[in-house]
Amino acid sequence: MNLNDEKRQTAFQRPKKVRKKQKTFYLPPALIASLRLYAATSELSQSEIVEKALANFLKEEQK
């Protein structure tokens, strides 16, 4: 198996990425600092943390 075959094989195993758009939000400096610290000590990016938090918030609001 050559390198190209290995790349093709791993490409089929990876989940497809969801297309995302950029959006700018303004947050208090203390909240930004908390977000940065949490992201630095977890395996999540700042975007992933905000996405999960917003999704949970909206789900609770719809109840």
N, CA, C and O atoms as a Maestro MAE file, in Angstrom:
{
 s_m_m2io_version
 :::
 2.0.0
}

f_m_ct {
 s_m_title
 :::
 protein
 m_atom[252] {
  # First column is atom index #
  i_m_mmod_type
  r_m_x_coord
  r_m_y_coord
  r_m_z_coord
  i_m_residue_number
  s_m_chain_name
  s_m_pdb_residue_name
  s_m_pdb_atom_name
  i_m_atomic_number
  :::
  1 25 0.868 -1.187 0.000 1 A "MET " " N  " 7
  2 3 0.000 0.000 0.000 1 A "MET " " CA " 6
  3 2 0.904 1.237 0.000 1 A "MET " " C  " 6
  4 15 1.775 1.372 0.859 1 A "MET " " O  " 8
  5 25 0.696 2.124 -0.953 2 A "ASN " " N  " 7
  6 3 1.526 3.324 -0.991 2 A "ASN " " CA " 6
  7 2 0.865 4.466 -0.213 2 A "ASN " " C  " 6
  8 15 -0.235 4.314 0.319 2 A "ASN " " O  " 8
  9 25 1.544 5.594 -0.157 3 A "LEU " " N  " 7
  10 3 1.081 6.732 0.637 3 A "LEU " " CA " 6
  11 2 -0.277 7.247 0.174 3 A "LEU " " C  " 6
  12 15 -1.112 7.599 1.007 3 A "LEU " " O  " 8
  13 25 -0.515 7.300 -1.131 4 A "ASN " " N  " 7
  14 3 -1.805 7.785 -1.638 4 A "ASN " " CA " 6
  15 2 -2.941 6.868 -1.231 4 A "ASN " " C  " 6
  16 15 -4.030 7.336 -0.899 4 A "ASN " " O  " 8
  17 25 -2.698 5.554 -1.252 5 A "ASP " " N  " 7
  18 3 -3.723 4.606 -0.825 5 A "ASP " " CA " 6
  19 2 -4.050 4.798 0.655 5 A "ASP " " C  " 6
  20 15 -5.211 4.719 1.057 5 A "ASP " " O  " 8
  21 25 -3.022 5.051 1.457 6 A "GLU " " N  " 7
  22 3 -3.238 5.274 2.892 6 A "GLU " " CA " 6
  23 2 -4.064 6.539 3.115 6 A "GLU " " C  " 6
  24 15 -4.948 6.556 3.971 6 A "GLU " " O  " 8
  25 25 -3.782 7.598 2.351 7 A "LYS " " N  " 7
  26 3 -4.541 8.848 2.485 7 A "LYS " " CA " 6
  27 2 -5.998 8.628 2.113 7 A "LYS " " C  " 6
  28 15 -6.892 9.119 2.801 7 A "LYS " " O  " 8
  29 25 -6.250 7.888 1.024 8 A "ARG " " N  " 7
  30 3 -7.622 7.617 0.613 8 A "ARG " " CA " 6
  31 2 -8.354 6.810 1.679 8 A "ARG " " C  " 6
  32 15 -9.516 7.082 1.981 8 A "ARG " " O  " 8
  33 25 -7.675 5.820 2.245 9 A "GLN " " N  " 7
  34 3 -8.305 4.968 3.249 9 A "GLN " " CA " 6
  35 2 -8.680 5.779 4.490 9 A "GLN " " C  " 6
  36 15 -9.786 5.623 5.009 9 A "GLN " " O  " 8
  37 25 -7.790 6.634 4.971 10 A "THR " " N  " 7
  38 3 -8.109 7.427 6.155 10 A "THR " " CA " 6
  39 2 -9.155 8.490 5.847 10 A "THR " " C  " 6
  40 15 -9.913 8.878 6.735 10 A "THR " " O  " 8
  41 25 -9.212 8.970 4.605 11 A "ALA " " N  " 7
  42 3 -10.220 9.966 4.236 11 A "ALA " " CA " 6
  43 2 -11.623 9.384 4.354 11 A "ALA " " C  " 6
  44 15 -12.559 10.089 4.733 11 A "ALA " " O  " 8
  45 25 -11.773 8.114 4.035 12 A "PHE " " N  " 7
  46 3 -13.085 7.476 4.144 12 A "PHE " " CA " 6
  47 2 -13.487 7.256 5.596 12 A "PHE " " C  " 6
  48 15 -14.679 7.169 5.892 12 A "PHE " " O  " 8
  49 25 -12.544 7.166 6.489 13 A "GLN " " N  " 7
  50 3 -12.820 6.895 7.890 13 A "GLN " " CA " 6
  51 2 -13.159 8.164 8.668 13 A "GLN " " C  " 6
  52 15 -13.818 8.096 9.705 13 A "GLN " " O  " 8
  53 25 -12.718 9.313 8.179 14 A "ARG " " N  " 7
  54 3 -12.962 10.575 8.877 14 A "ARG " " CA " 6
  55 2 -14.389 11.050 8.657 14 A "ARG " " C  " 6
  56 15 -14.901 10.980 7.539 14 A "ARG " " O  " 8
  57 25 -15.045 11.537 9.725 15 A "PRO " " N  " 7
  58 3 -16.379 12.108 9.513 15 A "PRO " " CA " 6
  59 2 -16.268 13.407 8.723 15 A "PRO " " C  " 6
  60 15 -15.290 14.142 8.857 15 A "PRO " " O  " 8
  61 25 -17.273 13.683 7.904 16 A "LYS " " N  " 7
  62 3 -17.260 14.910 7.124 16 A "LYS " " CA " 6
  63 2 -17.498 16.097 8.043 16 A "LYS " " C  " 6
  64 15 -18.291 16.023 8.981 16 A "LYS " " O  " 8
  65 25 -16.802 17.192 7.764 17 A "LYS " " N  " 7
  66 3 -16.960 18.395 8.570 17 A "LYS " " CA " 6
  67 2 -18.225 19.139 8.158 17 A "LYS " " C  " 6
  68 15 -18.560 19.218 6.976 17 A "LYS " " O  " 8
  69 25 -18.908 19.672 9.137 18 A "VAL " " N  " 7
  70 3 -20.089 20.481 8.884 18 A "VAL " " CA " 6
  71 2 -19.611 21.866 8.460 18 A "VAL " " C  " 6
  72 15 -18.727 22.449 9.087 18 A "VAL " " O  " 8
  73 25 -20.196 22.376 7.404 19 A "ARG " " N  " 7
  74 3 -19.820 23.710 6.929 19 A "ARG " " CA " 6
  75 2 -20.258 24.741 7.961 19 A "ARG " " C  " 6
  76 15 -21.385 24.696 8.454 19 A "ARG " " O  " 8
  77 25 -19.378 25.652 8.278 20 A "LYS " " N  " 7
  78 3 -19.669 26.665 9.291 20 A "LYS " " CA " 6
  79 2 -19.388 28.048 8.731 20 A "LYS " " C  " 6
  80 15 -18.577 28.210 7.819 20 A "LYS " " O  " 8
  81 25 -20.065 29.040 9.286 21 A "LYS " " N  " 7
  82 3 -19.864 30.428 8.900 21 A "LYS " " CA " 6
  83 2 -19.322 31.201 10.088 21 A "LYS " " C  " 6
  84 15 -19.573 30.855 11.242 21 A "LYS " " O  " 8
  85 25 -18.587 32.235 9.789 22 A "GLN " " N  " 7
  86 3 -18.024 33.077 10.837 22 A "GLN " " CA " 6
  87 2 -19.035 34.121 11.274 22 A "GLN " " C  " 6
  88 15 -19.768 34.669 10.451 22 A "GLN " " O  " 8
  89 25 -19.073 34.395 12.576 23 A "LYS " " N  " 7
  90 3 -19.953 35.416 13.146 23 A "LYS " " CA " 6
  91 2 -19.196 36.099 14.273 23 A "LYS " " C  " 6
  92 15 -18.506 35.439 15.050 23 A "LYS " " O  " 8
  93 25 -19.322 37.404 14.365 24 A "THR " " N  " 7
  94 3 -18.650 38.153 15.420 24 A "THR " " CA " 6
  95 2 -19.634 38.489 16.527 24 A "THR " " C  " 6
  96 15 -20.733 38.979 16.268 24 A "THR " " O  " 8
  97 25 -19.230 38.223 17.764 25 A "PHE " " N  " 7
  98 3 -20.019 38.576 18.946 25 A "PHE " " CA " 6
  99 2 -19.158 39.385 19.881 25 A "PHE " " C  " 6
  100 15 -17.935 39.241 19.890 25 A "PHE " " O  " 8
  101 25 -19.780 40.225 20.658 26 A "TYR " " N  " 7
  102 3 -19.066 41.030 21.642 26 A "TYR " " CA " 6
  103 2 -19.411 40.511 23.024 26 A "TYR " " C  " 6
  104 15 -20.582 40.401 23.386 26 A "TYR " " O  " 8
  105 25 -18.371 40.192 23.799 27 A "LEU " " N  " 7
  106 3 -18.542 39.625 25.131 27 A "LEU " " CA " 6
  107 2 -17.748 40.433 26.140 27 A "LEU " " C  " 6
  108 15 -16.760 41.077 25.787 27 A "LEU " " O  " 8
  109 25 -18.178 40.401 27.399 28 A "PRO " " N  " 7
  110 3 -17.409 41.087 28.440 28 A "PRO " " CA " 6
  111 2 -16.011 40.470 28.571 28 A "PRO " " C  " 6
  112 15 -15.854 39.259 28.412 28 A "PRO " " O  " 8
  113 25 -15.009 41.281 28.857 29 A "PRO " " N  " 7
  114 3 -13.632 40.779 28.971 29 A "PRO " " CA " 6
  115 2 -13.471 39.605 29.944 29 A "PRO " " C  " 6
  116 15 -12.690 38.691 29.679 29 A "PRO " " O  " 8
  117 25 -14.192 39.619 31.049 30 A "ALA " " N  " 7
  118 3 -14.077 38.531 32.020 30 A "ALA " " CA " 6
  119 2 -14.587 37.212 31.439 30 A "ALA " " C  " 6
  120 15 -14.028 36.152 31.718 30 A "ALA " " O  " 8
  121 25 -15.635 37.278 30.640 31 A "LEU " " N  " 7
  122 3 -16.179 36.070 30.014 31 A "LEU " " CA " 6
  123 2 -15.212 35.539 28.952 31 A "LEU " " C  " 6
  124 15 -15.047 34.328 28.809 31 A "LEU " " O  " 8
  125 25 -14.589 36.432 28.222 32 A "ILE " " N  " 7
  126 3 -13.591 36.038 27.226 32 A "ILE " " CA " 6
  127 2 -12.409 35.357 27.912 32 A "ILE " " C  " 6
  128 15 -11.910 34.341 27.429 32 A "ILE " " O  " 8
  129 25 -11.967 35.913 29.029 33 A "ALA " " N  " 7
  130 3 -10.849 35.312 29.766 33 A "ALA " " CA " 6
  131 2 -11.214 33.912 30.263 33 A "ALA " " C  " 6
  132 15 -10.396 32.994 30.196 33 A "ALA " " O  " 8
  133 25 -12.429 33.752 30.754 34 A "SER " " N  " 7
  134 3 -12.880 32.436 31.210 34 A "SER " " CA " 6
  135 2 -12.951 31.443 30.058 34 A "SER " " C  " 6
  136 15 -12.576 30.279 30.204 34 A "SER " " O  " 8
  137 25 -13.431 31.907 28.923 35 A "LEU " " N  " 7
  138 3 -13.518 31.057 27.736 35 A "LEU " " CA " 6
  139 2 -12.127 30.610 27.295 35 A "LEU " " C  " 6
  140 15 -11.915 29.430 27.013 35 A "LEU " " O  " 8
  141 25 -11.192 31.534 27.236 36 A "ARG " " N  " 7
  142 3 -9.818 31.198 26.838 36 A "ARG " " CA " 6
  143 2 -9.192 30.191 27.791 36 A "ARG " " C  " 6
  144 15 -8.550 29.236 27.354 36 A "ARG " " O  " 8
  145 25 -9.375 30.397 29.079 37 A "LEU " " N  " 7
  146 3 -8.810 29.491 30.083 37 A "LEU " " CA " 6
  147 2 -9.422 28.099 29.963 37 A "LEU " " C  " 6
  148 15 -8.708 27.097 30.000 37 A "LEU " " O  " 8
  149 25 -10.736 28.039 29.819 38 A "TYR " " N  " 7
  150 3 -11.397 26.748 29.698 38 A "TYR " " CA " 6
  151 2 -10.922 26.017 28.443 38 A "TYR " " C  " 6
  152 15 -10.656 24.816 28.489 38 A "TYR " " O  " 8
  153 25 -10.817 26.724 27.339 39 A "ALA " " N  " 7
  154 3 -10.369 26.111 26.091 39 A "ALA " " CA " 6
  155 2 -8.927 25.614 26.205 39 A "ALA " " C  " 6
  156 15 -8.583 24.559 25.672 39 A "ALA " " O  " 8
  157 25 -8.101 26.371 26.893 40 A "ALA " " N  " 7
  158 3 -6.699 25.988 27.047 40 A "ALA " " CA " 6
  159 2 -6.535 24.743 27.915 40 A "ALA " " C  " 6
  160 15 -5.563 24.003 27.759 40 A "ALA " " O  " 8
  161 25 -7.469 24.508 28.821 41 A "THR " " N  " 7
  162 3 -7.354 23.365 29.728 41 A "THR " " CA " 6
  163 2 -8.241 22.196 29.330 41 A "THR " " C  " 6
  164 15 -8.277 21.177 30.020 41 A "THR " " O  " 8
  165 25 -8.949 22.339 28.231 42 A "SER " " N  " 7
  166 3 -9.800 21.246 27.748 42 A "SER " " CA " 6
  167 2 -9.331 20.860 26.351 42 A "SER " " C  " 6
  168 15 -8.385 21.445 25.824 42 A "SER " " O  " 8
  169 25 -9.973 19.906 25.774 43 A "GLU " " N  " 7
  170 3 -9.632 19.494 24.414 43 A "GLU " " CA " 6
  171 2 -10.562 20.139 23.397 43 A "GLU " " C  " 6
  172 15 -10.658 19.667 22.264 43 A "GLU " " O  " 8
  173 25 -11.243 21.201 23.780 44 A "LEU " " N  " 7
  174 3 -12.182 21.886 22.902 44 A "LEU " " CA " 6
  175 2 -11.632 23.248 22.487 44 A "LEU " " C  " 6
  176 15 -10.883 23.885 23.227 44 A "LEU " " O  " 8
  177 25 -12.022 23.679 21.287 45 A "SER " " N  " 7
  178 3 -11.656 25.026 20.857 45 A "SER " " CA " 6
  179 2 -12.671 26.018 21.429 45 A "SER " " C  " 6
  180 15 -13.739 25.626 21.898 45 A "SER " " O  " 8
  181 25 -12.332 27.281 21.385 46 A "GLN " " N  " 7
  182 3 -13.258 28.309 21.853 46 A "GLN " " CA " 6
  183 2 -14.559 28.249 21.046 46 A "GLN " " C  " 6
  184 15 -15.642 28.395 21.612 46 A "GLN " " O  " 8
  185 25 -14.461 28.039 19.749 47 A "SER " " N  " 7
  186 3 -15.662 27.949 18.904 47 A "SER " " CA " 6
  187 2 -16.539 26.773 19.306 47 A "SER " " C  " 6
  188 15 -17.763 26.897 19.358 47 A "SER " " O  " 8
  189 25 -15.917 25.628 19.591 48 A "GLU " " N  " 7
  190 3 -16.696 24.457 20.004 48 A "GLU " " CA " 6
  191 2 -17.422 24.703 21.321 48 A "GLU " " C  " 6
  192 15 -18.567 24.285 21.493 48 A "GLU " " O  " 8
  193 25 -16.761 25.376 22.241 49 A "ILE " " N  " 7
  194 3 -17.374 25.674 23.542 49 A "ILE " " CA " 6
  195 2 -18.571 26.603 23.362 49 A "ILE " " C  " 6
  196 15 -19.640 26.360 23.924 49 A "ILE " " O  " 8
  197 25 -18.395 27.658 22.585 50 A "VAL " " N  " 7
  198 3 -19.485 28.610 22.353 50 A "VAL " " CA " 6
  199 2 -20.627 27.930 21.609 50 A "VAL " " C  " 6
  200 15 -21.793 28.166 21.924 50 A "VAL " " O  " 8
  201 25 -20.312 27.094 20.633 51 A "GLU " " N  " 7
  202 3 -21.344 26.392 19.877 51 A "GLU " " CA " 6
  203 2 -22.180 25.496 20.799 51 A "GLU " " C  " 6
  204 15 -23.409 25.502 20.726 51 A "GLU " " O  " 8
  205 25 -21.517 24.736 21.655 52 A "LYS " " N  " 7
  206 3 -22.242 23.851 22.580 52 A "LYS " " CA " 6
  207 2 -23.073 24.657 23.578 52 A "LYS " " C  " 6
  208 15 -24.219 24.309 23.859 52 A "LYS " " O  " 8
  209 25 -22.499 25.727 24.108 53 A "ALA " " N  " 7
  210 3 -23.220 26.546 25.081 53 A "ALA " " CA " 6
  211 2 -24.461 27.183 24.453 53 A "ALA " " C  " 6
  212 15 -25.533 27.188 25.059 53 A "ALA " " O  " 8
  213 25 -24.318 27.710 23.256 54 A "LEU " " N  " 7
  214 3 -25.447 28.348 22.583 54 A "LEU " " CA " 6
  215 2 -26.524 27.328 22.211 54 A "LEU " " C  " 6
  216 15 -27.716 27.601 22.351 54 A "LEU " " O  " 8
  217 25 -26.106 26.164 21.741 55 A "ALA " " N  " 7
  218 3 -27.079 25.122 21.398 55 A "ALA " " CA " 6
  219 2 -27.860 24.688 22.638 55 A "ALA " " C  " 6
  220 15 -29.077 24.515 22.574 55 A "ALA " " O  " 8
  221 25 -27.169 24.511 23.762 56 A "ASN " " N  " 7
  222 3 -27.847 24.133 25.013 56 A "ASN " " CA " 6
  223 2 -28.794 25.234 25.482 56 A "ASN " " C  " 6
  224 15 -29.903 24.945 25.932 56 A "ASN " " O  " 8
  225 25 -28.373 26.483 25.382 57 A "PHE " " N  " 7
  226 3 -29.197 27.611 25.774 57 A "PHE " " CA " 6
  227 2 -30.485 27.647 24.946 57 A "PHE " " C  " 6
  228 15 -31.583 27.767 25.492 57 A "PHE " " O  " 8
  229 25 -30.335 27.540 23.622 58 A "LEU " " N  " 7
  230 3 -31.501 27.606 22.745 58 A "LEU " " CA " 6
  231 2 -32.443 26.419 22.960 58 A "LEU " " C  " 6
  232 15 -33.662 26.573 22.882 58 A "LEU " " O  " 8
  233 25 -31.889 25.255 23.227 59 A "LYS " " N  " 7
  234 3 -32.722 24.071 23.510 59 A "LYS " " CA " 6
  235 2 -33.530 24.282 24.783 59 A "LYS " " C  " 6
  236 15 -34.710 23.932 24.822 59 A "LYS " " O  " 8
  237 25 -32.933 24.836 25.806 60 A "GLU " " N  " 7
  238 3 -33.642 25.097 27.066 60 A "GLU " " CA " 6
  239 2 -34.702 26.190 26.890 60 A "GLU " " C  " 6
  240 15 -35.774 26.118 27.490 60 A "GLU " " O  " 8
  241 25 -34.407 27.182 26.080 61 A "GLU " " N  " 7
  242 3 -35.359 28.271 25.849 61 A "GLU " " CA " 6
  243 2 -36.603 27.794 25.106 61 A "GLU " " C  " 6
  244 15 -37.677 28.374 25.263 61 A "GLU " " O  " 8
  245 25 -36.471 26.754 24.308 62 A "GLN " " N  " 7
  246 3 -37.598 26.250 23.530 62 A "GLN " " CA " 6
  247 2 -38.512 25.362 24.343 62 A "GLN " " C  " 6
  248 15 -39.597 25.014 23.877 62 A "GLN " " O  " 8
  249 25 -38.110 24.985 25.536 63 A "LYS " " N  " 7
  250 3 -38.961 24.115 26.400 63 A "LYS " " CA " 6
  251 2 -40.093 24.904 27.011 63 A "LYS " " C  " 6
  252 15 -40.901 24.349 27.756 63 A "LYS " " O  " 8
  :::
 }
 m_bond[251] {
  # First column is bond index #
  i_m_from
  i_m_to
  i_m_order
  :::
  1 1 2 1
  2 2 3 1
  3 3 4 2
  4 3 5 1
  5 5 6 1
  6 6 7 1
  7 7 8 2
  8 7 9 1
  9 9 10 1
  10 10 11 1
  11 11 12 2
  12 11 13 1
  13 13 14 1
  14 14 15 1
  15 15 16 2
  16 15 17 1
  17 17 18 1
  18 18 19 1
  19 19 20 2
  20 19 21 1
  21 21 22 1
  22 22 23 1
  23 23 24 2
  24 23 25 1
  25 25 26 1
  26 26 27 1
  27 27 28 2
  28 27 29 1
  29 29 30 1
  30 30 31 1
  31 31 32 2
  32 31 33 1
  33 33 34 1
  34 34 35 1
  35 35 36 2
  36 35 37 1
  37 37 38 1
  38 38 39 1
  39 39 40 2
  40 39 41 1
  41 41 42 1
  42 42 43 1
  43 43 44 2
  44 43 45 1
  45 45 46 1
  46 46 47 1
  47 47 48 2
  48 47 49 1
  49 49 50 1
  50 50 51 1
  51 51 52 2
  52 51 53 1
  53 53 54 1
  54 54 55 1
  55 55 56 2
  56 55 57 1
  57 57 58 1
  58 58 59 1
  59 59 60 2
  60 59 61 1
  61 61 62 1
  62 62 63 1
  63 63 64 2
  64 63 65 1
  65 65 66 1
  66 66 67 1
  67 67 68 2
  68 67 69 1
  69 69 70 1
  70 70 71 1
  71 71 72 2
  72 71 73 1
  73 73 74 1
  74 74 75 1
  75 75 76 2
  76 75 77 1
  77 77 78 1
  78 78 79 1
  79 79 80 2
  80 79 81 1
  81 81 82 1
  82 82 83 1
  83 83 84 2
  84 83 85 1
  85 85 86 1
  86 86 87 1
  87 87 88 2
  88 87 89 1
  89 89 90 1
  90 90 91 1
  91 91 92 2
  92 91 93 1
  93 93 94 1
  94 94 95 1
  95 95 96 2
  96 95 97 1
  97 97 98 1
  98 98 99 1
  99 99 100 2
  100 99 101 1
  101 101 102 1
  102 102 103 1
  103 103 104 2
  104 103 105 1
  105 105 106 1
  106 106 107 1
  107 107 108 2
  108 107 109 1
  109 109 110 1
  110 110 111 1
  111 111 112 2
  112 111 113 1
  113 113 114 1
  114 114 115 1
  115 115 116 2
  116 115 117 1
  117 117 118 1
  118 118 119 1
  119 119 120 2
  120 119 121 1
  121 121 122 1
  122 122 123 1
  123 123 124 2
  124 123 125 1
  125 125 126 1
  126 126 127 1
  127 127 128 2
  128 127 129 1
  129 129 130 1
  130 130 131 1
  131 131 132 2
  132 131 133 1
  133 133 134 1
  134 134 135 1
  135 135 136 2
  136 135 137 1
  137 137 138 1
  138 138 139 1
  139 139 140 2
  140 139 141 1
  141 141 142 1
  142 142 143 1
  143 143 144 2
  144 143 145 1
  145 145 146 1
  146 146 147 1
  147 147 148 2
  148 147 149 1
  149 149 150 1
  150 150 151 1
  151 151 152 2
  152 151 153 1
  153 153 154 1
  154 154 155 1
  155 155 156 2
  156 155 157 1
  157 157 158 1
  158 158 159 1
  159 159 160 2
  160 159 161 1
  161 161 162 1
  162 162 163 1
  163 163 164 2
  164 163 165 1
  165 165 166 1
  166 166 167 1
  167 167 168 2
  168 167 169 1
  169 169 170 1
  170 170 171 1
  171 171 172 2
  172 171 173 1
  173 173 174 1
  174 174 175 1
  175 175 176 2
  176 175 177 1
  177 177 178 1
  178 178 179 1
  179 179 180 2
  180 179 181 1
  181 181 182 1
  182 182 183 1
  183 183 184 2
  184 183 185 1
  185 185 186 1
  186 186 187 1
  187 187 188 2
  188 187 189 1
  189 189 190 1
  190 190 191 1
  191 191 192 2
  192 191 193 1
  193 193 194 1
  194 194 195 1
  195 195 196 2
  196 195 197 1
  197 197 198 1
  198 198 199 1
  199 199 200 2
  200 199 201 1
  201 201 202 1
  202 202 203 1
  203 203 204 2
  204 203 205 1
  205 205 206 1
  206 206 207 1
  207 207 208 2
  208 207 209 1
  209 209 210 1
  210 210 211 1
  211 211 212 2
  212 211 213 1
  213 213 214 1
  214 214 215 1
  215 215 216 2
  216 215 217 1
  217 217 218 1
  218 218 219 1
  219 219 220 2
  220 219 221 1
  221 221 222 1
  222 222 223 1
  223 223 224 2
  224 223 225 1
  225 225 226 1
  226 226 227 1
  227 227 228 2
  228 227 229 1
  229 229 230 1
  230 230 231 1
  231 231 232 2
  232 231 233 1
  233 233 234 1
  234 234 235 1
  235 235 236 2
  236 235 237 1
  237 237 238 1
  238 238 239 1
  239 239 240 2
  240 239 241 1
  241 241 242 1
  242 242 243 1
  243 243 244 2
  244 243 245 1
  245 245 246 1
  246 246 247 1
  247 247 248 2
  248 247 249 1
  249 249 250 1
  250 250 251 1
  251 251 252 2
  :::
 }
}
